[in-house]
Amino acid sequence: MRIKLLELSGFLLTKTLLMKPYILLVDDDADDLMLLKDAIAKNSSLYELKEAWDGSQALTFLHAMKTEQLPSLIVLDINMPILDGRELLAIIKENVELKNIPVLFFTTSANPKDIEYAESFNVKLLTKPYSTTLLSEAAKKIISYCSA
């Protein structure tokens, strides 16, 4: 049973009674989101998959869900408009209610500065793969970082 909570930033938040744990995927590239969602879904049915198109939308979603159920994992792209993954990570880690949510960067960036930034927050960084086999392996790694 789903109950409409509110409509926010172009997506509908719903509350599912006995809601499954979920992963929040944050990426501005629709193709990357679709491929990652498919790969995770093929490797696990334990998690519902929610998505946000940029850091600002993800932050709005997280604040709305603070009193409900927080994600088991947040998967962030680094390079996004409005509020990028680095900025969102800093905000999450400064927020008492959000800072314990596991976060993972999933990005095309292999920039040493991005890797160093991730490590400074004790966050893993996975580079987006270029094949479906490697994407399946990445999905398994992503699932292994979930808290629930």
Secondary structure, 3 states (H helix, E strand, C coil): CEEEEEEECCEEEEEECCCCCEEEEECCCHHHHHHHHHHHHHHCCCCEEEEECCHHHHHHHHHHHCCCCCCCEEEECCCCCCCCHHHHHHHHHHCCCCCCCCEEEEECCCCHHHHHHHHHCCCEEEECCCCHHHHHHHHHHHHHCCCC
